[in-house]
Amino acid sequence: MTGARPALRIVAIVVALVAGSFGLVAPTPAAAHRPTIPVLGCALSGTRVQLTASARLDPSCTWAGVDITASGTTLDCQGATVRGELTSSQRGIEISSPVTTALAHVTVRNCRVEGFINSLRVTRPGFRELEPGEEFLHPTSDVVVEDSTFTGSRGVGVYVDGYVSGVTIRRNLIQGAGSSGIYLETGSKQSTVADNLIIDNGFRENGPGGQAFTFSGFRFWFWGVGREGISVDGSHDNLIVGNRFKGNANGGVFLYKNCGEYPDSGRYFERRDHATRNRIVANTFVGERNGVWVGSRMGENTLPMDCTDPAYATGPLLRVVLDRAEANVVRANLFLDVTYGVRVEDDDNVVADNVFSGRSPDRHAVVIGTPYRTEVLGRPVTGTVLTGNTSTIVGNAHPYRWVHGHGATAVARNRALGRPAGLCEGLPLPRQSMIFVLAAAPVGSDGTPPPTPDLTYPTVGVLPPPPADGCIGTR
């Protein structure tokens, strides 16, 4: 076969020239000089491939992992599997460049990645030491991850690291990640997450299966709510569009700012950025607990996370810090049988033109408000724009609710069950005693986990109708 390739190439060139002479094709200099991307053979599959130029993988073998470290590089797996059992590496595919070197025009496509801690990670070694103003002196741009399958990671599926910019994640399946399906780390920006299937993620990290932890010198076992499909953690100016979310442990898209957790972990860095100016548009959420949660840690007790951000609410076993997730847009999404479609706990966010449906009245379209910031600081959620939304949730004529107070809320053109619907007072939503924790119990003296308790996730349930004059914006 190898010896036949020159002859085949000559035949192809002759055919092209003849076709061009009859006006069938228009020969272009670019096409004539387009380089052929080499195929890497199975002899290289047992160790990690260090890629500095474009390559294709032989799909007949299983690969140990790939590191991409140069601009202008395309990895086409051609359907090949990259599997974690073959290596101790934490990442199936890593795209990286030091913070002193820009990285651009990198594409990963047609890959099947199984196992690992992260199926794919885009990172910049040294980003934790960057000083303010230096974060994007040598940026990443035009990094594309497409048409691939990422399954069964032990941690995050696809990870966009701190101060990474310009990543496009499109037309992928992200399934069964132990933590969040996709993570946009603090300081990352201007990424696009489009047309992906994001399903069944988040059941391992802080999940209902339980895990051990040490708190104040005591060993506990805790069972948690799990993680979400996409984490927008202090990441800004991103577009999340056309994705489908289903079966993720705690919800679809969460927007929040990391509180500066675990300063002695060795992974700590200063979190400077807010989860702001993000657009969540034209996605579908099916059967999730929470669809989109804006400011998802504003009302949570983060005591176990050892946050470096200052607390504004404290007490016995209580420590609450301010979350930062302002000026985002949640528009034209479809929420199908989601317990809480959109939760808003920070200021100046837009919730517009979404459609909500549900099979029972214990489903709620929008809930605006946050507890501790309102009660302790006198700062209710303000500046929300709630407009043009439609709800067909069965039996729920008042699916748009506020709790704990709100201010300067613009409400217009919302409908429920075919009629105009305003923003009405609701009841406070049940919350865990500590972030992520559904239940906890001491570990046995022999180190064995205690019996699993009732892990029912509490919800607000069916709400009573508001007073006749208890809603705003019904016209």
JOQUI-V799350 format. One record per residue. N is the residue number from 1. RES is the residue in one small letter. SS is DSSP state (H for helix, E for strand, - for the rest). PHI is phi in whole degrees, -180 to 180 (NA if undefined). Layout:
BEGIN
n=N res=RES ss=SS phi=PHI
n=N res=RES ss=SS phi=PHI
END
This chain:
BEGIN
n=1 res=m ss=- phi=NA
n=2 res=t ss=H phi=-63
n=3 res=g ss=H phi=-70
n=4 res=a ss=H phi=-84
n=5 res=r ss=H phi=-63
n=6 res=p ss=H phi=-60
n=7 res=a ss=H phi=-64
n=8 res=l ss=H phi=-63
n=9 res=r ss=H phi=-64
n=10 res=i ss=H phi=-63
n=11 res=v ss=H phi=-59
n=12 res=a ss=H phi=-63
n=13 res=i ss=H phi=-66
n=14 res=v ss=H phi=-62
n=15 res=v ss=H phi=-60
n=16 res=a ss=H phi=-64
n=17 res=l ss=H phi=-68
n=18 res=v ss=H phi=-63
n=19 res=a ss=H phi=-61
n=20 res=g ss=H phi=-65
n=21 res=s ss=H phi=-67
n=22 res=f ss=- phi=-96
n=23 res=g ss=- phi=76
n=24 res=l ss=- phi=-80
n=25 res=v ss=- phi=-136
n=26 res=a ss=- phi=-107
n=27 res=p ss=- phi=-59
n=28 res=t ss=- phi=-123
n=29 res=p ss=H phi=-57
n=30 res=a ss=H phi=-64
n=31 res=a ss=H phi=-65
n=32 res=a ss=H phi=-65
n=33 res=h ss=- phi=-110
n=34 res=r ss=- phi=-68
n=35 res=p ss=- phi=-72
n=36 res=t ss=- phi=-84
n=37 res=i ss=- phi=-80
n=38 res=p ss=- phi=-70
n=39 res=v ss=E phi=-101
n=40 res=l ss=E phi=-85
n=41 res=g ss=- phi=-83
n=42 res=c ss=H phi=-66
n=43 res=a ss=H phi=-62
n=44 res=l ss=H phi=-96
n=45 res=s ss=- phi=-74
n=46 res=g ss=- phi=-80
n=47 res=t ss=- phi=-127
n=48 res=r ss=- phi=-64
n=49 res=v ss=E phi=-89
n=50 res=q ss=E phi=-98
n=51 res=l ss=E phi=-109
n=52 res=t ss=- phi=-121
n=53 res=a ss=- phi=-147
n=54 res=s ss=- phi=-62
n=55 res=a ss=E phi=-159
n=56 res=r ss=E phi=-114
n=57 res=l ss=E phi=-99
n=58 res=d ss=- phi=-71
n=59 res=p ss=- phi=-77
n=60 res=s ss=- phi=-82
n=61 res=c ss=- phi=-126
n=62 res=t ss=E phi=-100
n=63 res=w ss=E phi=-106
n=64 res=a ss=- phi=-84
n=65 res=g ss=- phi=152
n=66 res=v ss=E phi=-138
n=67 res=d ss=E phi=-114
n=68 res=i ss=E phi=-111
n=69 res=t ss=- phi=-131
n=70 res=a ss=- phi=-137
n=71 res=s ss=- phi=-67
n=72 res=g ss=- phi=68
n=73 res=t ss=- phi=-112
n=74 res=t ss=E phi=-117
n=75 res=l ss=E phi=-109
n=76 res=d ss=E phi=-111
n=77 res=c ss=- phi=-74
n=78 res=q ss=- phi=55
n=79 res=g ss=- phi=87
n=80 res=a ss=- phi=-67
n=81 res=t ss=E phi=-96
n=82 res=v ss=E phi=-112
n=83 res=r ss=E phi=-121
n=84 res=g ss=H phi=-71
n=85 res=e ss=H phi=-66
n=86 res=l ss=H phi=-85
n=87 res=t ss=- phi=-154
n=88 res=s ss=- phi=-90
n=89 res=s ss=- phi=-63
n=90 res=q ss=- phi=-83
n=91 res=r ss=E phi=-130
n=92 res=g ss=E phi=-68
n=93 res=i ss=E phi=-126
n=94 res=e ss=E phi=-119
n=95 res=i ss=E phi=-111
n=96 res=s ss=E phi=-149
n=97 res=s ss=- phi=-154
n=98 res=p ss=- phi=-57
n=99 res=v ss=- phi=-65
n=100 res=t ss=- phi=-91
n=101 res=t ss=- phi=-133
n=102 res=a ss=- phi=-71
n=103 res=l ss=E phi=-135
n=104 res=a ss=E phi=-148
n=105 res=h ss=E phi=59
n=106 res=v ss=E phi=-117
n=107 res=t ss=E phi=-131
n=108 res=v ss=E phi=-122
n=109 res=r ss=E phi=-146
n=110 res=n ss=- phi=59
n=111 res=c ss=- phi=-109
n=112 res=r ss=E phi=-122
n=113 res=v ss=E phi=-114
n=114 res=e ss=E phi=-128
n=115 res=g ss=- phi=81
n=116 res=f ss=- phi=69
n=117 res=i ss=- phi=-76
n=118 res=n ss=E phi=-118
n=119 res=s ss=E phi=-64
n=120 res=l ss=E phi=-146
n=121 res=r ss=E phi=-138
n=122 res=v ss=E phi=-107
n=123 res=t ss=E phi=-144
n=124 res=r ss=- phi=-133
n=125 res=p ss=- phi=-52
n=126 res=g ss=- phi=98
n=127 res=f ss=H phi=-66
n=128 res=r ss=H phi=-69
n=129 res=e ss=H phi=-97
n=130 res=l ss=- phi=-67
n=131 res=e ss=- phi=-83
n=132 res=p ss=- phi=-55
n=133 res=g ss=- phi=93
n=134 res=e ss=- phi=-102
n=135 res=e ss=- phi=-63
n=136 res=f ss=- phi=-128
n=137 res=l ss=- phi=-67
n=138 res=h ss=- phi=-132
n=139 res=p ss=- phi=-83
n=140 res=t ss=E phi=-95
n=141 res=s ss=E phi=-158
n=142 res=d ss=E phi=51
n=143 res=v ss=E phi=-101
n=144 res=v ss=E phi=-120
n=145 res=v ss=E phi=-123
n=146 res=e ss=E phi=-145
n=147 res=d ss=- phi=54
n=148 res=s ss=- phi=-128
n=149 res=t ss=E phi=-123
n=150 res=f ss=E phi=-123
n=151 res=t ss=E phi=-133
n=152 res=g ss=- phi=64
n=153 res=s ss=- phi=-69
n=154 res=r ss=- phi=-79
n=155 res=g ss=- phi=-118
n=156 res=v ss=- phi=-67
n=157 res=g ss=- phi=-72
n=158 res=v ss=E phi=-116
n=159 res=y ss=E phi=-115
n=160 res=v ss=E phi=-104
n=161 res=d ss=- phi=-83
n=162 res=g ss=- phi=-60
n=163 res=y ss=- phi=61
n=164 res=v ss=- phi=-93
n=165 res=s ss=E phi=-133
n=166 res=g ss=- phi=70
n=167 res=v ss=E phi=-102
n=168 res=t ss=E phi=-114
n=169 res=i ss=E phi=-117
n=170 res=r ss=E phi=-141
n=171 res=r ss=- phi=57
n=172 res=n ss=- phi=-111
n=173 res=l ss=E phi=-104
n=174 res=i ss=E phi=-117
n=175 res=q ss=E phi=-140
n=176 res=g ss=- phi=70
n=177 res=a ss=- phi=-68
n=178 res=g ss=- phi=-66
n=179 res=s ss=- phi=-113
n=180 res=s ss=- phi=-62
n=181 res=g ss=- phi=-64
n=182 res=i ss=E phi=-129
n=183 res=y ss=E phi=-124
n=184 res=l ss=E phi=-103
n=185 res=e ss=- phi=-72
n=186 res=t ss=- phi=-50
n=187 res=g ss=- phi=89
n=188 res=s ss=- phi=-70
n=189 res=k ss=E phi=-158
n=190 res=q ss=- phi=56
n=191 res=s ss=- phi=-102
n=192 res=t ss=E phi=-122
n=193 res=v ss=E phi=-117
n=194 res=a ss=E phi=-135
n=195 res=d ss=- phi=60
n=196 res=n ss=- phi=-100
n=197 res=l ss=E phi=-99
n=198 res=i ss=E phi=-124
n=199 res=i ss=E phi=-138
n=200 res=d ss=- phi=60
n=201 res=n ss=- phi=-101
n=202 res=g ss=- phi=90
n=203 res=f ss=- phi=-94
n=204 res=r ss=- phi=-106
n=205 res=e ss=- phi=-69
n=206 res=n ss=- phi=54
n=207 res=g ss=- phi=-97
n=208 res=p ss=- phi=-71
n=209 res=g ss=- phi=-71
n=210 res=g ss=- phi=88
n=211 res=q ss=E phi=-160
n=212 res=a ss=E phi=-85
n=213 res=f ss=E phi=-153
n=214 res=t ss=E phi=-110
n=215 res=f ss=E phi=-138
n=216 res=s ss=- phi=54
n=217 res=g ss=- phi=83
n=218 res=f ss=E phi=-108
n=219 res=r ss=E phi=-97
n=220 res=f ss=E phi=-123
n=221 res=w ss=E phi=-118
n=222 res=f ss=E phi=-129
n=223 res=w ss=E phi=-112
n=224 res=g ss=E phi=-125
n=225 res=v ss=- phi=-84
n=226 res=g ss=- phi=83
n=227 res=r ss=- phi=-117
n=228 res=e ss=E phi=-106
n=229 res=g ss=E phi=-67
n=230 res=i ss=E phi=-129
n=231 res=s ss=E phi=-102
n=232 res=v ss=E phi=-109
n=233 res=d ss=E phi=-101
n=234 res=g ss=- phi=63
n=235 res=s ss=- phi=-102
n=236 res=h ss=E phi=-137
n=237 res=d ss=- phi=59
n=238 res=n ss=- phi=-104
n=239 res=l ss=E phi=-118
n=240 res=i ss=E phi=-116
n=241 res=v ss=E phi=-141
n=242 res=g ss=- phi=71
n=243 res=n ss=- phi=-90
n=244 res=r ss=E phi=-120
n=245 res=f ss=E phi=-114
n=246 res=k ss=E phi=-156
n=247 res=g ss=- phi=72
n=248 res=n ss=- phi=-76
n=249 res=a ss=- phi=-58
n=250 res=n ss=- phi=-122
n=251 res=g ss=E phi=150
n=252 res=g ss=E phi=-92
n=253 res=v ss=E phi=-122
n=254 res=f ss=E phi=-113
n=255 res=l ss=E phi=-117
n=256 res=y ss=E phi=-164
n=257 res=k ss=- phi=-115
n=258 res=n ss=- phi=-57
n=259 res=c ss=- phi=-84
n=260 res=g ss=- phi=81
n=261 res=e ss=- phi=-79
n=262 res=y ss=- phi=46
n=263 res=p ss=- phi=-65
n=264 res=d ss=- phi=-100
n=265 res=s ss=- phi=-81
n=266 res=g ss=- phi=89
n=267 res=r ss=- phi=-110
n=268 res=y ss=- phi=-71
n=269 res=f ss=- phi=-151
n=270 res=e ss=- phi=-68
n=271 res=r ss=- phi=-91
n=272 res=r ss=- phi=-102
n=273 res=d ss=- phi=-106
n=274 res=h ss=- phi=-101
n=275 res=a ss=- phi=-85
n=276 res=t ss=- phi=-135
n=277 res=r ss=- phi=57
n=278 res=n ss=- phi=-90
n=279 res=r ss=E phi=-120
n=280 res=i ss=E phi=-113
n=281 res=v ss=E phi=-133
n=282 res=a ss=- phi=57
n=283 res=n ss=- phi=-96
n=284 res=t ss=E phi=-120
n=285 res=f ss=E phi=-119
n=286 res=v ss=E phi=-120
n=287 res=g ss=- phi=64
n=288 res=e ss=- phi=-84
n=289 res=r ss=- phi=-66
n=290 res=n ss=E phi=-127
n=291 res=g ss=E phi=-79
n=292 res=v ss=E phi=-121
n=293 res=w ss=E phi=-120
n=294 res=v ss=E phi=-95
n=295 res=g ss=- phi=75
n=296 res=s ss=- phi=-70
n=297 res=r ss=- phi=-115
n=298 res=m ss=- phi=-63
n=299 res=g ss=- phi=-108
n=300 res=e ss=- phi=-105
n=301 res=n ss=- phi=-83
n=302 res=t ss=- phi=-98
n=303 res=l ss=H phi=-51
n=304 res=p ss=H phi=-67
n=305 res=m ss=H phi=-88
n=306 res=d ss=- phi=54
n=307 res=c ss=- phi=-69
n=308 res=t ss=- phi=-90
n=309 res=d ss=- phi=-65
n=310 res=p ss=- phi=-67
n=311 res=a ss=E phi=-86
n=312 res=y ss=E phi=-112
n=313 res=a ss=E phi=-132
n=314 res=t ss=E phi=-135
n=315 res=g ss=E phi=177
n=316 res=p ss=- phi=-58
n=317 res=l ss=- phi=57
n=318 res=l ss=E phi=-138
n=319 res=r ss=E phi=-151
n=320 res=v ss=E phi=-123
n=321 res=v ss=E phi=-118
n=322 res=l ss=- phi=-72
n=323 res=d ss=- phi=-93
n=324 res=r ss=- phi=-138
n=325 res=a ss=- phi=-152
n=326 res=e ss=- phi=-102
n=327 res=a ss=- phi=60
n=328 res=n ss=- phi=-102
n=329 res=v ss=E phi=-124
n=330 res=v ss=E phi=-118
n=331 res=r ss=E phi=-135
n=332 res=a ss=- phi=58
n=333 res=n ss=- phi=-95
n=334 res=l ss=E phi=-116
n=335 res=f ss=E phi=-116
n=336 res=l ss=E phi=-110
n=337 res=d ss=- phi=56
n=338 res=v ss=- phi=-94
n=339 res=t ss=- phi=-60
n=340 res=y ss=E phi=-124
n=341 res=g ss=E phi=-63
n=342 res=v ss=E phi=-131
n=343 res=r ss=E phi=-113
n=344 res=v ss=E phi=-121
n=345 res=e ss=- phi=-127
n=346 res=d ss=- phi=-139
n=347 res=d ss=- phi=-92
n=348 res=d ss=- phi=63
n=349 res=n ss=- phi=-101
n=350 res=v ss=E phi=-112
n=351 res=v ss=E phi=-124
n=352 res=a ss=E phi=-141
n=353 res=d ss=- phi=62
n=354 res=n ss=- phi=-90
n=355 res=v ss=E phi=-121
n=356 res=f ss=E phi=-123
n=357 res=s ss=E phi=-135
n=358 res=g ss=- phi=-163
n=359 res=r ss=- phi=-88
n=360 res=s ss=- phi=-152
n=361 res=p ss=- phi=-74
n=362 res=d ss=- phi=-85
n=363 res=r ss=- phi=-95
n=364 res=h ss=E phi=-132
n=365 res=a ss=E phi=-76
n=366 res=v ss=E phi=-138
n=367 res=v ss=E phi=-128
n=368 res=i ss=E phi=-113
n=369 res=g ss=- phi=138
n=370 res=t ss=- phi=-145
n=371 res=p ss=H phi=-80
n=372 res=y ss=H phi=-65
n=373 res=r ss=H phi=-61
n=374 res=t ss=H phi=-69
n=375 res=e ss=H phi=-79
n=376 res=v ss=H phi=-88
n=377 res=l ss=H phi=-101
n=378 res=g ss=- phi=67
n=379 res=r ss=- phi=-123
n=380 res=p ss=- phi=-70
n=381 res=v ss=E phi=-64
n=382 res=t ss=E phi=-128
n=383 res=g ss=- phi=75
n=384 res=t ss=- phi=-72
n=385 res=v ss=E phi=-108
n=386 res=l ss=E phi=-120
n=387 res=t ss=E phi=-149
n=388 res=g ss=- phi=71
n=389 res=n ss=- phi=-87
n=390 res=t ss=E phi=-130
n=391 res=s ss=E phi=-125
n=392 res=t ss=- phi=-121
n=393 res=i ss=- phi=-63
n=394 res=v ss=- phi=-60
n=395 res=g ss=- phi=78
n=396 res=n ss=- phi=-116
n=397 res=a ss=- phi=-82
n=398 res=h ss=- phi=-133
n=399 res=p ss=- phi=-86
n=400 res=y ss=E phi=-108
n=401 res=r ss=E phi=-132
n=402 res=w ss=E phi=-118
n=403 res=v ss=- phi=-137
n=404 res=h ss=- phi=67
n=405 res=g ss=- phi=109
n=406 res=h ss=E phi=-158
n=407 res=g ss=E phi=-149
n=408 res=a ss=- phi=51
n=409 res=t ss=- phi=-87
n=410 res=a ss=E phi=-97
n=411 res=v ss=E phi=-124
n=412 res=a ss=E phi=-160
n=413 res=r ss=- phi=61
n=414 res=n ss=- phi=-94
n=415 res=r ss=E phi=-133
n=416 res=a ss=E phi=-146
n=417 res=l ss=- phi=52
n=418 res=g ss=- phi=83
n=419 res=r ss=E phi=-128
n=420 res=p ss=E phi=-59
n=421 res=a ss=- phi=-137
n=422 res=g ss=- phi=-102
n=423 res=l ss=E phi=-95
n=424 res=c ss=E phi=-117
n=425 res=e ss=E phi=-69
n=426 res=g ss=- phi=-118
n=427 res=l ss=- phi=-115
n=428 res=p ss=- phi=-54
n=429 res=l ss=- phi=-80
n=430 res=p ss=- phi=-61
n=431 res=r ss=- phi=-132
n=432 res=q ss=- phi=-73
n=433 res=s ss=- phi=-62
n=434 res=m ss=- phi=-139
n=435 res=i ss=- phi=-55
n=436 res=f ss=- phi=76
n=437 res=v ss=E phi=-91
n=438 res=l ss=E phi=-86
n=439 res=a ss=E phi=-159
n=440 res=a ss=E phi=-148
n=441 res=a ss=E phi=-156
n=442 res=p ss=E phi=-62
n=443 res=v ss=- phi=-72
n=444 res=g ss=- phi=-61
n=445 res=s ss=- phi=-60
n=446 res=d ss=- phi=-93
n=447 res=g ss=- phi=86
n=448 res=t ss=- phi=-82
n=449 res=p ss=- phi=-64
n=450 res=p ss=- phi=-73
n=451 res=p ss=- phi=-60
n=452 res=t ss=- phi=-71
n=453 res=p ss=- phi=-84
n=454 res=d ss=- phi=-66
n=455 res=l ss=- phi=-111
n=456 res=t ss=- phi=-63
n=457 res=y ss=- phi=-82
n=458 res=p ss=- phi=-74
n=459 res=t ss=- phi=-130
n=460 res=v ss=- phi=-75
n=461 res=g ss=- phi=74
n=462 res=v ss=- phi=-80
n=463 res=l ss=- phi=-96
n=464 res=p ss=- phi=-70
n=465 res=p ss=- phi=-65
n=466 res=p ss=- phi=-76
n=467 res=p ss=- phi=-58
n=468 res=a ss=- phi=-55
n=469 res=d ss=- phi=-106
n=470 res=g ss=- phi=-94
n=471 res=c ss=E phi=-125
n=472 res=i ss=E phi=-119
n=473 res=g ss=- phi=75
n=474 res=t ss=- phi=-81
n=475 res=r ss=- phi=-107
END
